Amino acid sequence: MKTKRLTLIYLVTYLAVGGLGFLFFPKQILQLFLSDGQYGEIMPRLVGMFMCALSFLIYRILKNEDWQYYSSTIYIRSLIVLVLLWLYSISCDPMFLILTAIVLIGLVPSIIIHLKIRGRVNNNRGDAKL
């Protein structure tokens, strides 16, 4: 569970820090992420609000150690990666590649951990049947 905890801490951290950045410093965050798109002031702030809200939800999962939602975080982040790549393909804005990399840094270990734990559970079930 310690490794699951670490992956969710990473997730909460980048959602909270990035969300607050987009919410309060949209121009600076867009520059930091090498964005060459024109998103105005409102859309980055809206994204920041949603990132902060998601950060809070993941924090609650982490605080309550409610691991039943861990696989859901993997599915949602996988969808986010696909959408970010799609957005890059239609905009060629490097920001979407940077955001994809940030998500993947936490997603890949989460998938590995989930598969290892799932493999142990399946092996234990197989032993019980014998």
C-alpha positions in Angstrom: 0.0 0.0 0.0 3.0 2.3 0.5 3.7 2.4 -3.2 0.0 3.1 -4.1 0.2 5.9 -1.5 3.3 7.4 -3.2 1.7 7.4 -6.7 -1.4 9.1 -5.3 0.7 11.7 -3.4 2.4 12.5 -6.8 -1.1 12.8 -8.4 -2.4 15.1 -5.7 0.7 17.2 -5.8 0.7 17.9 -9.5 -3.0 18.4 -9.6 -2.9 20.9 -6.7 0.2 22.8 -7.8 -0.7 22.8 -11.5 -4.3 23.7 -10.7 -3.4 26.6 -8.4 -0.9 27.8 -11.1 -3.5 27.7 -13.9 -6.1 29.3 -11.6 -4.0 32.2 -10.3 -1.1 32.5 -12.8 -2.4 31.3 -16.1 0.0 33.3 -18.4 3.1 32.2 -16.4 2.0 28.6 -16.3 1.3 28.6 -20.1 4.8 30.0 -20.7 6.4 27.5 -18.3 4.7 24.7 -20.3 6.0 26.2 -23.6 2.5 26.8 -24.8 2.2 28.6 -28.1 -1.6 28.5 -28.2 -4.0 31.4 -27.4 -6.2 30.3 -24.5 -7.1 33.7 -23.0 -7.5 34.2 -19.3 -10.6 32.2 -18.6 -10.0 28.7 -20.0 -6.7 28.1 -18.1 -8.4 29.3 -14.9 -11.3 26.9 -15.5 -8.8 24.1 -16.0 -7.1 25.1 -12.8 -10.4 25.0 -10.9 -11.1 21.5 -12.1 -7.6 20.4 -11.3 -7.9 21.7 -7.8 -11.3 19.9 -7.4 -9.8 16.6 -8.6 -6.8 17.1 -6.3 -9.2 17.3 -3.4 -11.0 14.1 -4.4 -7.8 12.2 -4.8 -6.6 13.6 -1.4 -9.8 12.2 0.2 -9.1 8.8 -1.3 -5.6 8.9 0.0 -6.5 10.2 3.4 -9.2 7.5 3.9 -7.0 4.8 2.3 -10.0 3.9 0.1 -8.1 1.7 -2.3 -11.2 0.5 -4.1 -10.9 3.6 -6.4 -7.3 3.1 -7.2 -8.0 1.3 -10.5 -10.4 4.1 -11.4 -7.6 6.7 -11.1 -5.6 4.6 -13.6 -8.5 4.4 -16.1 -9.2 8.1 -15.8 -5.5 9.1 -16.2 -5.2 6.8 -19.2 -8.1 8.6 -20.8 -6.5 11.9 -20.0 -3.3 10.8 -21.7 -5.2 9.9 -24.8 -7.1 13.2 -24.9 -3.9 15.2 -24.3 -2.2 13.4 -27.2 -5.3 14.0 -29.4 -5.2 17.7 -28.4 -1.5 17.8 -29.3 -2.2 16.2 -32.7 -4.8 18.9 -33.6 -2.9 21.9 -32.1 0.8 21.0 -32.2 1.1 22.9 -28.9 4.1 21.4 -26.9 2.2 22.1 -23.7 0.1 19.0 -24.3 3.3 16.8 -24.6 4.6 18.2 -21.4 1.3 17.6 -19.6 1.3 14.1 -21.0 4.8 13.4 -19.7 3.7 14.7 -16.2 0.7 12.4 -16.2 2.7 9.4 -17.5 5.4 9.8 -14.8 2.7 8.8 -12.2 0.6 6.6 -14.4 3.2 4.1 -15.4 4.2 3.1 -11.9 0.5 3.0 -10.9 -0.2 0.5 -13.7 2.8 -1.6 -12.7 1.9 -1.6 -9.0 -1.8 -2.4 -9.8 -0.8 -5.4 -12.1 1.6 -6.8 -9.5 -1.0 -6.6 -6.7 -3.6 -8.0 -9.0 -1.3 -10.9 -10.0 -0.7 -11.7 -6.3 -4.4 -11.7 -5.6 -5.0 -14.0 -8.6 -2.2 -16.3 -7.5 -3.6 -16.5 -4.0 -7.0 -17.4 -5.4 -5.5 -20.1 -7.5 -3.7 -21.6 -4.5 -6.9 -21.6 -2.5 -8.7 -23.7 -5.2 -6.0 -26.4 -5.0 
